[in-house]
Structures are given as C-alpha cells and as structure tokens.
Amino acid sequence: MVRYYHGHDLPGNGWAIPDLITTTKLKKFAYQEEYRFAYTKTDAFKFENVKVQLVDRKTRPAPKPNEHFHETLHLGDLHDICRIHVF
C-alpha cells in the first residue's frame, strides 16, 4: 500500500531508501488509494543505492528503453484490492 506524505515533510530519510521512494507519494494523491508492486533483479532497493540530483523537469533527458527489462508479473486475482477504471 502506498503511504502519502505532506510536501513540508520532505526530504526526511526516504531519499536513502529506494523502496520508500517507490511506495510513497504526496498527500494530494491520497484519493487514489494506490497499491504498487515493485521488484528488482538487481540491488536497486539496496540502502543508499540512489543518485540524488536536482533536475529541471522540462529539460530532463528522455528515458532509455534499452535500460529497462520487459517482464510479466503474474499476480492472480486482485478483485478484492483493485478497481478497473475505463477511460
């Protein structure tokens, strides 16, 4: 389950814990009641395994698809924790 925080609570200790970065969001998104599934085949969630830098969101580089693995995660029946949103 995602935990939500207020902007004035930043940065806290979350910067050093990659799995906290993955499972926390700003409080303004709490209405989403989000769950996230995250896993890694590397040491991506290792303590302090982060690169901290200030980036202008308008000029950040495009993602590099060749750096990402394509995996299928079979989770089974999630009807008790999920809602389908049709757009």
A tleap script that builds the chain and sets N, CA, C and O, in Angstrom:
source leaprc.protein.ff14SB
mol = sequence {
  NMET VAL ARG TYR TYR HIE GLY HIE ASP LEU
  PRO GLY ASN GLY TRP ALA ILE PRO ASP LEU
  ILE THR THR THR LYS LEU LYS LYS PHE ALA
  TYR GLN GLU GLU TYR ARG PHE ALA TYR THR
  LYS THR ASP ALA PHE LYS PHE GLU ASN VAL
  LYS VAL GLN LEU VAL ASP ARG LYS THR ARG
  PRO ALA PRO LYS PRO ASN GLU HIE PHE HIE
  GLU THR LEU HIE LEU GLY ASP LEU HIE ASP
  ILE CYS ARG ILE HIE VAL CPHE
}
set mol.1.N position { 0.835 -1.167 0.000 }
set mol.1.CA position { 0.000 0.000 0.000 }
set mol.1.C position { 0.889 1.242 0.000 }
set mol.1.O position { 1.875 1.303 0.734 }
set mol.2.N position { 0.543 2.220 -0.814 }
set mol.2.CA position { 1.312 3.457 -0.885 }
set mol.2.C position { 1.021 4.300 0.345 }
set mol.2.O position { -0.126 4.407 0.777 }
set mol.3.N position { 2.064 4.898 0.907 }
set mol.3.CA position { 1.904 5.850 2.012 }
set mol.3.C position { 1.993 7.259 1.428 }
set mol.3.O position { 2.778 7.513 0.514 }
set mol.4.N position { 1.194 8.156 1.956 }
set mol.4.CA position { 1.133 9.521 1.443 }
set mol.4.C position { 1.697 10.482 2.481 }
set mol.4.O position { 1.478 10.303 3.679 }
set mol.5.N position { 2.423 11.501 2.025 }
set mol.5.CA position { 3.080 12.448 2.918 }
set mol.5.C position { 2.792 13.876 2.461 }
set mol.5.O position { 2.446 14.119 1.306 }
set mol.6.N position { 2.942 14.802 3.383 }
set mol.6.CA position { 2.787 16.223 3.077 }
set mol.6.C position { 4.103 16.755 2.517 }
set mol.6.O position { 5.177 16.314 2.923 }
set mol.7.N position { 4.020 17.695 1.592 }
set mol.7.CA position { 5.212 18.277 0.978 }
set mol.7.C position { 6.185 18.868 1.973 }
set mol.7.O position { 7.392 18.829 1.735 }
set mol.8.N position { 5.706 19.413 3.079 }
set mol.8.CA position { 6.598 20.005 4.074 }
set mol.8.C position { 7.361 18.945 4.873 }
set mol.8.O position { 8.247 19.289 5.655 }
set mol.9.N position { 7.036 17.679 4.693 }
set mol.9.CA position { 7.738 16.592 5.379 }
set mol.9.C position { 8.994 16.140 4.643 }
set mol.9.O position { 9.705 15.261 5.131 }
set mol.10.N position { 9.281 16.712 3.494 }
set mol.10.CA position { 10.446 16.305 2.708 }
set mol.10.C position { 11.726 16.905 3.251 }
set mol.10.O position { 11.643 17.917 3.946 }
set mol.11.N position { 12.904 16.361 2.990 }
set mol.11.CA position { 13.109 15.083 2.342 }
set mol.11.C position { 13.039 13.898 3.285 }
set mol.11.O position { 12.866 12.767 2.831 }
set mol.12.N position { 13.169 14.125 4.581 }
set mol.12.CA position { 13.107 13.001 5.503 }
set mol.12.C position { 14.202 11.991 5.202 }
set mol.12.O position { 15.200 12.319 4.560 }
set mol.13.N position { 14.014 10.778 5.662 }
set mol.13.CA position { 15.024 9.746 5.422 }
set mol.13.C position { 14.725 8.921 4.183 }
set mol.13.O position { 15.481 8.007 3.855 }
set mol.14.N position { 13.639 9.224 3.492 }
set mol.14.CA position { 13.254 8.438 2.322 }
set mol.14.C position { 14.247 8.479 1.186 }
set mol.14.O position { 14.289 7.556 0.372 }
set mol.15.N position { 15.054 9.533 1.110 }
set mol.15.CA position { 15.992 9.660 -0.002 }
set mol.15.C position { 16.999 8.506 -0.034 }
set mol.15.O position { 17.518 8.173 -1.100 }
set mol.16.N position { 17.272 7.906 1.095 }
set mol.16.CA position { 18.287 6.851 1.162 }
set mol.16.C position { 17.712 5.455 1.048 }
set mol.16.O position { 18.459 4.478 1.041 }
set mol.17.N position { 16.412 5.347 0.960 }
set mol.17.CA position { 15.772 4.033 0.971 }
set mol.17.C position { 14.925 3.892 -0.293 }
set mol.17.O position { 13.773 4.325 -0.316 }
set mol.18.N position { 15.486 3.290 -1.343 }
set mol.18.CA position { 14.795 3.219 -2.634 }
set mol.18.C position { 13.396 2.619 -2.582 }
set mol.18.O position { 12.526 3.056 -3.334 }
set mol.19.N position { 13.149 1.634 -1.723 }
set mol.19.CA position { 11.802 1.077 -1.682 }
set mol.19.C position { 10.814 2.057 -1.064 }
set mol.19.O position { 9.623 1.980 -1.363 }
set mol.20.N position { 11.261 2.970 -0.220 }
set mol.20.CA position { 10.380 4.026 0.275 }
set mol.20.C position { 10.057 5.025 -0.829 }
set mol.20.O position { 8.930 5.515 -0.909 }
set mol.21.N position { 11.020 5.328 -1.671 }
set mol.21.CA position { 10.782 6.216 -2.802 }
set mol.21.C position { 9.707 5.605 -3.697 }
set mol.21.O position { 8.852 6.317 -4.224 }
set mol.22.N position { 9.752 4.310 -3.862 }
set mol.22.CA position { 8.813 3.595 -4.717 }
set mol.22.C position { 7.402 3.563 -4.145 }
set mol.22.O position { 6.431 3.548 -4.901 }
set mol.23.N position { 7.279 3.552 -2.833 }
set mol.23.CA position { 5.965 3.329 -2.221 }
set mol.23.C position { 5.418 4.533 -1.460 }
set mol.23.O position { 4.560 4.367 -0.593 }
set mol.24.N position { 5.894 5.743 -1.764 }
set mol.24.CA position { 5.354 6.948 -1.136 }
set mol.24.C position { 5.024 7.988 -2.198 }
set mol.24.O position { 5.673 8.067 -3.241 }
set mol.25.N position { 3.991 8.788 -1.903 }
set mol.25.CA position { 3.555 9.855 -2.809 }
set mol.25.C position { 3.068 11.039 -1.988 }
set mol.25.O position { 2.785 10.911 -0.796 }
set mol.26.N position { 2.974 12.190 -2.638 }
set mol.26.CA position { 2.436 13.367 -1.975 }
set mol.26.C position { 0.994 13.148 -1.532 }
set mol.26.O position { 0.235 12.443 -2.198 }
set mol.27.N position { 0.620 13.749 -0.414 }
set mol.27.CA position { -0.708 13.599 0.173 }
set mol.27.C position { -1.825 13.985 -0.795 }
set mol.27.O position { -2.928 13.448 -0.701 }
set mol.28.N position { -1.559 14.909 -1.725 }
set mol.28.CA position { -2.612 15.336 -2.649 }
set mol.28.C position { -3.099 14.193 -3.545 }
set mol.28.O position { -4.149 14.310 -4.177 }
set mol.29.N position { -2.343 13.087 -3.603 }
set mol.29.CA position { -2.733 11.925 -4.396 }
set mol.29.C position { -3.389 10.827 -3.549 }
set mol.29.O position { -3.658 9.740 -4.061 }
set mol.30.N position { -3.644 11.086 -2.290 }
set mol.30.CA position { -4.179 10.061 -1.384 }
set mol.30.C position { -5.529 9.521 -1.839 }
set mol.30.O position { -5.872 8.380 -1.528 }
set mol.31.N position { -6.296 10.319 -2.567 }
set mol.31.CA position { -7.604 9.858 -3.046 }
set mol.31.C position { -7.463 8.631 -3.951 }
set mol.31.O position { -8.433 7.901 -4.153 }
set mol.32.N position { -6.273 8.399 -4.492 }
set mol.32.CA position { -6.053 7.259 -5.387 }
set mol.32.C position { -6.003 5.932 -4.628 }
set mol.32.O position { -6.188 4.874 -5.229 }
set mol.33.N position { -5.759 5.976 -3.330 }
set mol.33.CA position { -5.678 4.754 -2.514 }
set mol.33.C position { -4.878 3.674 -3.242 }
set mol.33.O position { -5.357 2.558 -3.445 }
set mol.34.N position { -3.673 4.023 -3.622 }
set mol.34.CA position { -2.869 3.204 -4.537 }
set mol.34.C position { -2.080 2.102 -3.840 }
set mol.34.O position { -1.596 2.262 -2.720 }
set mol.35.N position { -1.971 0.998 -4.531 }
set mol.35.CA position { -1.046 -0.083 -4.187 }
set mol.35.C position { -0.022 -0.158 -5.310 }
set mol.35.O position { -0.340 0.122 -6.466 }
set mol.36.N position { 1.182 -0.529 -4.978 }
set mol.36.CA position { 2.203 -0.695 -6.010 }
set mol.36.C position { 2.925 -2.023 -5.803 }
set mol.36.O position { 3.179 -2.450 -4.676 }
set mol.37.N position { 3.245 -2.655 -6.920 }
set mol.37.CA position { 4.060 -3.866 -6.909 }
set mol.37.C position { 5.401 -3.492 -7.508 }
set mol.37.O position { 5.466 -2.982 -8.626 }
set mol.38.N position { 6.454 -3.739 -6.781 }
set mol.38.CA position { 7.791 -3.411 -7.277 }
set mol.38.C position { 8.727 -4.574 -6.950 }
set mol.38.O position { 8.689 -5.138 -5.856 }
set mol.39.N position { 9.546 -4.906 -7.903 }
set mol.39.CA position { 10.552 -5.929 -7.669 }
set mol.39.C position { 11.764 -5.598 -8.518 }
set mol.39.O position { 11.690 -4.777 -9.433 }
set mol.40.N position { 12.860 -6.232 -8.215 }
set mol.40.CA position { 14.085 -5.973 -8.960 }
set mol.40.C position { 14.893 -7.256 -9.095 }
set mol.40.O position { 14.851 -8.132 -8.231 }
set mol.41.N position { 15.613 -7.344 -10.175 }
set mol.41.CA position { 16.538 -8.462 -10.377 }
set mol.41.C position { 17.956 -8.052 -10.004 }
set mol.41.O position { 18.892 -8.847 -10.099 }
set mol.42.N position { 18.101 -6.810 -9.581 }
set mol.42.CA position { 19.411 -6.272 -9.197 }
set mol.42.C position { 19.347 -5.817 -7.744 }
set mol.42.O position { 18.435 -6.203 -7.013 }
set mol.43.N position { 20.293 -5.012 -7.327 }
set mol.43.CA position { 20.283 -4.472 -5.968 }
set mol.43.C position { 19.676 -3.057 -5.939 }
set mol.43.O position { 20.092 -2.213 -5.145 }
set mol.44.N position { 18.708 -2.816 -6.799 }
set mol.44.CA position { 18.105 -1.483 -6.920 }
set mol.44.C position { 17.487 -0.992 -5.618 }
set mol.44.O position { 17.430 0.219 -5.403 }
set mol.45.N position { 17.025 -1.869 -4.749 }
set mol.45.CA position { 16.418 -1.449 -3.492 }
set mol.45.C position { 17.415 -1.430 -2.337 }
set mol.45.O position { 17.029 -1.253 -1.182 }
set mol.46.N position { 18.676 -1.610 -2.645 }
set mol.46.CA position { 19.709 -1.596 -1.609 }
set mol.46.C position { 19.769 -0.216 -0.949 }
set mol.46.O position { 19.654 0.805 -1.627 }
set mol.47.N position { 19.948 -0.191 0.366 }
set mol.47.CA position { 20.026 1.048 1.136 }
set mol.47.C position { 21.069 1.997 0.540 }
set mol.47.O position { 22.200 1.594 0.266 }
set mol.48.N position { 20.688 3.235 0.347 }
set mol.48.CA position { 21.513 4.306 -0.205 }
set mol.48.C position { 21.952 4.063 -1.650 }
set mol.48.O position { 22.896 4.702 -2.113 }
set mol.49.N position { 21.303 3.171 -2.359 }
set mol.49.CA position { 21.608 2.942 -3.767 }
set mol.49.C position { 20.783 3.916 -4.606 }
set mol.49.O position { 19.901 3.514 -5.365 }
set mol.50.N position { 21.090 5.206 -4.450 }
set mol.50.CA position { 20.350 6.262 -5.135 }
set mol.50.C position { 21.317 7.270 -5.734 }
set mol.50.O position { 22.463 7.392 -5.301 }
set mol.51.N position { 20.837 7.984 -6.730 }
set mol.51.CA position { 21.577 9.083 -7.323 }
set mol.51.C position { 20.736 10.336 -7.094 }
set mol.51.O position { 19.650 10.463 -7.661 }
set mol.52.N position { 21.219 11.250 -6.280 }
set mol.52.CA position { 20.454 12.431 -5.904 }
set mol.52.C position { 20.954 13.625 -6.700 }
set mol.52.O position { 22.142 13.949 -6.681 }
set mol.53.N position { 20.024 14.277 -7.403 }
set mol.53.CA position { 20.377 15.470 -8.161 }
set mol.53.C position { 19.124 16.300 -8.412 }
set mol.53.O position { 18.013 15.771 -8.455 }
set mol.54.N position { 19.314 17.588 -8.575 }
set mol.54.CA position { 18.213 18.463 -8.947 }
set mol.54.C position { 18.117 18.484 -10.457 }
set mol.54.O position { 19.120 18.668 -11.146 }
set mol.55.N position { 16.907 18.295 -10.976 }
set mol.55.CA position { 16.706 18.220 -12.419 }
set mol.55.C position { 15.539 19.114 -12.800 }
set mol.55.O position { 14.486 19.079 -12.163 }
set mol.56.N position { 15.727 19.909 -13.833 }
set mol.56.CA position { 14.631 20.698 -14.388 }
set mol.56.C position { 13.755 19.735 -15.161 }
set mol.56.O position { 14.197 19.163 -16.157 }
set mol.57.N position { 12.525 19.547 -14.724 }
set mol.57.CA position { 11.632 18.564 -15.355 }
set mol.57.C position { 11.408 18.832 -16.832 }
set mol.57.O position { 11.115 17.908 -17.591 }
set mol.58.N position { 11.539 20.077 -17.247 }
set mol.58.CA position { 11.310 20.413 -18.650 }
set mol.58.C position { 12.488 20.025 -19.531 }
set mol.58.O position { 12.326 19.882 -20.743 }
set mol.59.N position { 13.658 19.853 -18.955 }
set mol.59.CA position { 14.842 19.556 -19.760 }
set mol.59.C position { 15.476 18.211 -19.433 }
set mol.59.O position { 16.570 17.913 -19.911 }
set mol.60.N position { 14.808 17.402 -18.633 }
set mol.60.CA position { 15.417 16.113 -18.291 }
set mol.60.C position { 15.492 15.228 -19.531 }
set mol.60.O position { 14.644 15.330 -20.417 }
set mol.61.N position { 16.493 14.367 -19.598 }
set mol.61.CA position { 16.635 13.502 -20.772 }
set mol.61.C position { 15.502 12.489 -20.888 }
set mol.61.O position { 14.881 12.106 -19.896 }
set mol.62.N position { 15.256 12.079 -22.084 }
set mol.62.CA position { 14.226 11.075 -22.352 }
set mol.62.C position { 14.655 9.727 -21.775 }
set mol.62.O position { 15.850 9.439 -21.711 }
set mol.63.N position { 13.702 8.900 -21.354 }
set mol.63.CA position { 14.040 7.549 -20.859 }
set mol.63.C position { 14.745 6.735 -21.945 }
set mol.63.O position { 14.539 6.955 -23.138 }
set mol.64.N position { 15.570 5.802 -21.512 }
set mol.64.CA position { 16.303 4.924 -22.425 }
set mol.64.C position { 15.686 3.525 -22.335 }
set mol.64.O position { 16.010 2.766 -21.421 }
set mol.65.N position { 14.805 3.182 -23.270 }
set mol.65.CA position { 14.104 1.883 -23.196 }
set mol.65.C position { 15.036 0.682 -23.114 }
set mol.65.O position { 14.675 -0.324 -22.503 }
set mol.66.N position { 16.209 0.755 -23.704 }
set mol.66.CA position { 17.118 -0.395 -23.681 }
set mol.66.C position { 17.694 -0.649 -22.286 }
set mol.66.O position { 18.328 -1.680 -22.063 }
set mol.67.N position { 17.484 0.276 -21.346 }
set mol.67.CA position { 17.954 0.079 -19.974 }
set mol.67.C position { 16.899 -0.600 -19.097 }
set mol.67.O position { 17.147 -0.869 -17.921 }
set mol.68.N position { 15.733 -0.875 -19.662 }
set mol.68.CA position { 14.639 -1.445 -18.882 }
set mol.68.C position { 14.298 -2.846 -19.383 }
set mol.68.O position { 14.254 -3.115 -20.584 }
set mol.69.N position { 14.059 -3.724 -18.413 }
set mol.69.CA position { 13.673 -5.093 -18.747 }
set mol.69.C position { 12.166 -5.146 -18.972 }
set mol.69.O position { 11.421 -4.375 -18.367 }
set mol.70.N position { 11.727 -6.025 -19.815 }
set mol.70.CA position { 10.302 -6.264 -20.013 }
set mol.70.C position { 9.977 -7.595 -19.353 }
set mol.70.O position { 10.482 -8.644 -19.752 }
set mol.71.N position { 9.140 -7.536 -18.355 }
set mol.71.CA position { 8.785 -8.721 -17.589 }
set mol.71.C position { 7.272 -8.794 -17.451 }
set mol.71.O position { 6.588 -7.772 -17.499 }
set mol.72.N position { 6.759 -9.994 -17.281 }
set mol.72.CA position { 5.350 -10.195 -16.977 }
set mol.72.C position { 5.257 -10.694 -15.547 }
set mol.72.O position { 5.897 -11.677 -15.175 }
set mol.73.N position { 4.458 -10.010 -14.758 }
set mol.73.CA position { 4.279 -10.376 -13.359 }
set mol.73.C position { 2.879 -10.960 -13.203 }
set mol.73.O position { 1.889 -10.248 -13.367 }
set mol.74.N position { 2.790 -12.239 -12.890 }
set mol.74.CA position { 1.510 -12.921 -12.730 }
set mol.74.C position { 1.080 -12.792 -11.268 }
set mol.74.O position { 1.692 -13.386 -10.380 }
set mol.75.N position { 0.032 -12.020 -11.027 }
set mol.75.CA position { -0.393 -11.728 -9.665 }
set mol.75.C position { -1.645 -12.461 -9.231 }
set mol.75.O position { -1.970 -12.486 -8.044 }
set mol.76.N position { -2.338 -13.046 -10.156 }
set mol.76.CA position { -3.561 -13.745 -9.804 }
set mol.76.C position { -4.743 -12.792 -9.677 }
set mol.76.O position { -4.715 -11.688 -10.220 }
set mol.77.N position { -5.759 -13.209 -8.976 }
set mol.77.CA position { -6.992 -12.441 -8.830 }
set mol.77.C position { -6.793 -11.299 -7.840 }
set mol.77.O position { -6.454 -11.529 -6.679 }
set mol.78.N position { -7.001 -10.075 -8.298 }
set mol.78.CA position { -6.816 -8.891 -7.454 }
set mol.78.C position { -8.123 -8.145 -7.211 }
set mol.78.O position { -8.101 -6.990 -6.786 }
set mol.79.N position { -9.259 -8.784 -7.473 }
set mol.79.CA position { -10.541 -8.071 -7.396 }
set mol.79.C position { -10.810 -7.467 -6.025 }
set mol.79.O position { -11.527 -6.471 -5.928 }
set mol.80.N position { -10.254 -8.044 -4.962 }
set mol.80.CA position { -10.527 -7.523 -3.622 }
set mol.80.C position { -9.732 -6.264 -3.289 }
set mol.80.O position { -10.036 -5.596 -2.301 }
set mol.81.N position { -8.715 -5.923 -4.095 }
set mol.81.CA position { -7.933 -4.711 -3.821 }
set mol.81.C position { -7.875 -3.761 -4.998 }
set mol.81.O position { -7.252 -2.704 -4.895 }
set mol.82.N position { -8.508 -4.103 -6.124 }
set mol.82.CA position { -8.396 -3.277 -7.333 }
set mol.82.C position { -9.772 -2.872 -7.868 }
set mol.82.O position { -10.775 -3.560 -7.677 }
set mol.83.N position { -9.770 -1.751 -8.530 }
set mol.83.CA position { -10.942 -1.299 -9.271 }
set mol.83.C position { -10.496 -1.023 -10.694 }
set mol.83.O position { -9.419 -0.469 -10.913 }
set mol.84.N position { -11.306 -1.402 -11.651 }
set mol.84.CA position { -10.994 -1.137 -13.052 }
set mol.84.C position { -11.555 0.222 -13.428 }
set mol.84.O position { -12.730 0.504 -13.191 }
set mol.85.N position { -10.721 1.055 -14.010 }
set mol.85.CA position { -11.140 2.373 -14.488 }
set mol.85.C position { -11.141 2.333 -16.007 }
set mol.85.O position { -10.101 2.088 -16.618 }
set mol.86.N position { -12.276 2.569 -16.617 }
set mol.86.CA position { -12.391 2.579 -18.077 }
set mol.86.C position { -12.393 4.032 -18.535 }
set mol.86.O position { -13.180 4.845 -18.050 }
set mol.87.N position { -11.501 4.354 -19.477 }
set mol.87.CA position { -11.382 5.732 -19.981 }
set mol.87.C position { -11.932 5.822 -21.364 }
set mol.87.O position { -11.924 6.898 -21.962 }
savepdb mol mol.pdb
quit
